Amino acid sequence: MRKIVKGKRLDFTIDDVNGIYGGHVGVLWEMLMGEEIHVGGEKETEILAERAGINQNTVILDICSALGGPARHLARKYGCKVKGLDATEKMVNEAIKRTGKEQLSHLVTYKLGNALDIPFKANTFDLVWGQDAWCYITDKERLIKEASRVLKNTGTIAFTDWIQTGTMTENEWEDLNSFMAFPFMETLDGYEEILIDTGFKIVEKEDLSDDFTEHCHIYQDRLRNELKDQIIGNYGEGLFKAADEGLDMWVRAAGEGKVGRGRLIGKKI
Ligand SMILES: C[S@@+](CC[C@H](N)C(=O)[O-])C[C@H]1O[C@@H](n2cnc3c(N)ncnc32)[C@H](O)[C@@H]1O
């Protein structure tokens, strides 16, 4: 998908996000990564939860909760309350359905809404949580401000995200972001700066890019060797080809140290 470059961001909107996660591409992401749609799956959720210090009393907001895989994981493991926020109706409806099936609806609920206008009152949550999704957000400063607003004092923000880690040509930058429909990726230092400017103390800042590169290879193998026939059969050759070419470009960029993934944890002070 090609979009006009505005300043240093591509002109993607919520409608584009809805198109992706309400359609076949969203299904493809689940086929590749599982219902926890982030790099590293359940293991990564466990690590982030442990570092964020979750317990039974932690009230959590998962921003960009998608199918609710991580929200249910946390509720199942800790018995904590989780609210999922997502902008795509199909994702929210599917998350509600799966949560009901697992009999976790007393702990995990969902709301349709935009992360840039979080539909909750100030001082509501102990923890704002996010996994590999804030790369879709057009205004990272506003997102973190909104997260801070809904957090209680001394609350925690804990998230992972896909980040830009190296320099690249304008064309490469446009191709990599366009394929994913990201308006732009933040850098790890950029996120640190936004968090500090918004009034967070940094508790953890970790570059996970080596692991990201390994996982890009894992997903590429899975696409080519396990999922190819199923994708072509269900959605046609075109979707498989587009996914394969795009993933290949990402595998190369990750190997060249241009893109990666990071984990940040901050405390509201
Ligand atoms: C990669 S998935 C998130 C995966 C999820 N965090 C997980 O670990 O399972 C990206 C999700 O972000 C949502 N999203 C993107 N932009 C959003 C926004 N501005 N506000 C709320 N949700 C958004 C999409 O609808 C989609 O469900």
The ligand as an SDF file (V2000), in Angstrom:
LIG
                    3D

 27 29  0  0  0  0  0  0  0  0999 V2000
   -0.0740   -6.2410   15.8960 C   0  0  0  0  0  0  0  0  0  0  0  0
   -1.7130   -6.0610   16.4240 S   0  0  0  0  0  0  0  0  0  0  0  0
   -1.5240   -5.9790   18.1790 C   0  0  0  0  0  0  0  0  0  0  0  0
   -1.1580   -7.2610   18.8100 C   0  0  0  0  0  0  0  0  0  0  0  0
   -1.4150   -7.3810   20.2730 C   0  0  0  0  0  0  0  0  0  0  0  0
   -0.7660   -6.3290   21.0260 N   0  0  0  0  0  0  0  0  0  0  0  0
   -0.9160   -8.7180   20.7230 C   0  0  0  0  0  0  0  0  0  0  0  0
    0.1930   -8.7650   21.2820 O   0  0  0  0  0  0  0  0  0  0  0  0
   -1.6200   -9.7100   20.5100 O   0  0  0  0  0  0  0  0  0  0  0  0
   -2.0730   -4.3700   16.0990 C   0  0  0  0  0  0  0  0  0  0  0  0
   -3.4410   -3.9070   16.6250 C   0  0  0  0  0  0  0  0  0  0  0  0
   -3.3650   -2.4950   16.8380 O   0  0  0  0  0  0  0  0  0  0  0  0
   -4.6470   -1.9530   16.5860 C   0  0  0  0  0  0  0  0  0  0  0  0
   -4.4750   -0.5020   16.3870 N   0  0  0  0  0  0  0  0  0  0  0  0
   -3.7040    0.1120   15.4570 C   0  0  0  0  0  0  0  0  0  0  0  0
   -3.7860    1.4490   15.5920 N   0  0  0  0  0  0  0  0  0  0  0  0
   -4.6100    1.6960   16.6470 C   0  0  0  0  0  0  0  0  0  0  0  0
   -5.0710    2.8710   17.3040 C   0  0  0  0  0  0  0  0  0  0  0  0
   -4.7280    4.0890   16.8910 N   0  0  0  0  0  0  0  0  0  0  0  0
   -5.8720    2.7390   18.3840 N   0  0  0  0  0  0  0  0  0  0  0  0
   -6.2490    1.5010   18.8180 C   0  0  0  0  0  0  0  0  0  0  0  0
   -5.8530    0.3510   18.2210 N   0  0  0  0  0  0  0  0  0  0  0  0
   -5.0470    0.4370   17.1550 C   0  0  0  0  0  0  0  0  0  0  0  0
   -5.1280   -2.7380   15.3810 C   0  0  0  0  0  0  0  0  0  0  0  0
   -6.5240   -2.6700   15.2280 O   0  0  0  0  0  0  0  0  0  0  0  0
   -4.6150   -4.1440   15.6820 C   0  0  0  0  0  0  0  0  0  0  0  0
   -5.5980   -4.9400   16.2970 O   0  0  0  0  0  0  0  0  0  0  0  0
  1  2  1  0
  2  3  1  0
  2 10  1  0
  3  4  1  0
  4  5  1  0
  5  6  1  0
  5  7  1  0
  7  8  2  0
  7  9  1  0
 10 11  1  0
 11 12  1  0
 11 26  1  0
 12 13  1  0
 13 14  1  0
 13 24  1  0
 14 15  1  0
 14 23  1  0
 15 16  2  0
 16 17  1  0
 17 18  1  0
 17 23  2  0
 18 19  1  0
 18 20  2  0
 20 21  1  0
 21 22  2  0
 22 23  1  0
 24 25  1  0
 24 26  1  0
 26 27  1  0
M  CHG  2   2   1   9  -1
M  END
$$$$
